[in-house]
Amino acid sequence: MNDGNLTGERELDPNVALGAAIRALRERASLTQAALDERAELRPQSISAIEAGRHEPTWGDLRRIAKGLEVPLGRLLELVEELEGRQS
């Protein structure tokens, strides 16, 4: 079911959209996945798994990731919503 998209376009999976948003912001900040893991105080390979859509982060993880990216959490979530609405 596709409640939020009245145009009939397919929406991007939320975990895939989250990973894409984190990747875009990380690359904009010129950070490696390992560097963001460290900044966000996450286990090694966490960002890799999140960006690939294999791991769904906790609320605390999201807050630490946003802080590590030096962006407001709201901006990260806005970008996820933008990407979710794009046709895949």
Secondary structure as GFF3:
##gff-version 3
##sequence-region A 1 88
A	DSSP	alpha_helix	14	28	.	.	.	ID=ss1
A	DSSP	alpha_helix	33	39	.	.	.	ID=ss2
A	DSSP	alpha_helix	46	51	.	.	.	ID=ss3
A	DSSP	alpha_helix	59	69	.	.	.	ID=ss4
A	DSSP	alpha_helix	73	85	.	.	.	ID=ss5
###
